[in-house]
Amino acid sequence: MADANTEHEVIIIGAGVCGIYMLHRMLELDVDAVVLEAGSGPGGTWYWNRYPGARFDSESYTYGYSFDPEILAEWSWSEHFAAQPETLRYLEFVVDKLDLRGHMQFDSRVESARFVDGENRWRVKLTDGRELGCRFLVTAIGMLSAATLPRIPGRETFEGESFHTYYWPKEGVELAGKRVAVIGTGATGVQVIAEIADKVGELTVYQRRPNWCAPLNNGPIDEQEMQRIRASYDEIFARCRETPGSFLHGPDFRVFDEVPESERLAFWNELYAGRGFGVWLGNFRDVLVEEAPNAVYSEFIADRIRERVHDPEVAEKLIPKDHGFGTRRVPLETRYFEAYNRDNVHLVDVNETPIEAITPRGIRTSDGEREFDIIVYATGFDAITGAFDRIEISGTGGQTLAEKWREGPITYLGLATAGFPNLLTLAGPQGASVSSNFPPNIEVGVNWAAELIDYLRGHGLTRVEATTDAEDEWTAEIMESYEGALLTRTRSWFTGYNSNVDGHDKLRYMIYLGGAPAYRKRLNEVVRHGYEGFRLA
Ligand code: NA7
């Protein structure tokens, strides 16, 4: 007889933004579902990333869930871009409000999942030896949850404290007076550097490639403003539904060449002084897709950096020369560039003086050794597919997902992949949630998956699998959308590069570039055509 504690209809891996909502939808539909979560509490990204400065680059009120009027009415955001502790509190509030904790198992890391063909069920093994079973396996494992450390010799010999930003110690880190090194200047490095510059003794930043950073322009939200925001949630979410990235900011379709220079500059100054991703996604569309306008805008941003950094040599080092603005993820910052005007902050360009080794006392470059008390690795993630690769997921015929995706992901709608029946890859590669404001598109993907599961149950079906034709077509479409896109001309996690992971040194088709509205339309069509592209049995 099936054991009610281990045998479920649905197992959801991950209790982050995605897993929380998926669980809620399952319970609403009266589906027996459980969440397995490696952390000791819910929150996912916001549970783990406790480094100083961690915060949204999405407006808080566009990042919160939109589905529950009571949550919207009861929750108040304190800042336009909330910091990690507040976001974690928010997700905990949602979990408790929806009474989900009883269906979540924490400290439960999934090691492997195996599809049993004859039974149309998954067997799921945890690292603690437990084994569970389910009909449908839903991954909500995050797109930036497989942290990667740099391949620098001697890392283990360092005698001070060292950690990846993702694993910033829960109990906090004493920074006052400490000699701190930060390696990496992506969105994470930029946040942590700006936040700790005036809290540490000495801060040395090891930069390989600078990014185009721009001001976040955060600000507090008082009760009155929160009331105004609450009253406009309908418009806020409607606006997010219209824009390609599901942010408040969408492209300006005026033709770049037809806008007089003075008008263009006034617009750009406005964007630079405005909140959030307007500076990137609210720009002229031409700037985002065409090289010449992109170069003009990049120079505009470079001049802002030159204005903000006192030492011209340091300023030039902080200005990207190998890629145009917005072709990699734009880190939003608060006084990041000003940090380099401080006497206690030092910038080391590792192209000039490469890191040779981590030593027991610090970091040795070709220029000599510097001693540190703390080394912070802000070196990023094996993005989007890394979390999948870290679980041994085997489908029909014993093939593993890691093998299937070795040369890059192949999916149908970013939600399923042939050979892996009853596996729904929420927040997986080639879906819209990974290339946009995460929660709005998570809601879309979760609703779609929940309806599919409900449909199958309603029709007495026990198996759903993407066809190879459908996934070939989808993946070809994704590849086509990359053609000519400016972001393919540079290496970043958007395009699947990671110098710290074997084989990740070529372009991978990781994200959907067609925009969230088109993606939603496509999902609806698939349903309308009776789950076209899926084999149901
Ligand atoms: P990112 O954006 O991948 O940044 C990682 C940074 O670490 C980046 O500056 C890398 O330089 C640098 N890096 C990685 N390996 C090395 C080595 N071996 N030596 C020197 N420098 C290295 O990750 P983040 O965590 O900042 O951001 C990830 C996302 O999280 C972000 O986009 C948000 O959406 C949230 P590189 O540029 O590769 O030369």
Boltz pocket constraint, residues with backbone or C-beta under 6 A from the ligand:
constraints:
  - pocket:
      binder: B
      contacts: [[A, 144], [A, 149], [A, 150], [A, 151], [A, 152], [A, 183], [A, 184], [A, 185], [A, 186], [A, 187], [A, 188], [A, 189], [A, 206], [A, 207], [A, 208], [A, 209], [A, 210], [A, 329], [A, 350], [A, 378], [A, 379], [A, 380], [A, 381], [A, 491], [A, 493], [A, 499], [A, 500]]
      max_distance: 6.0
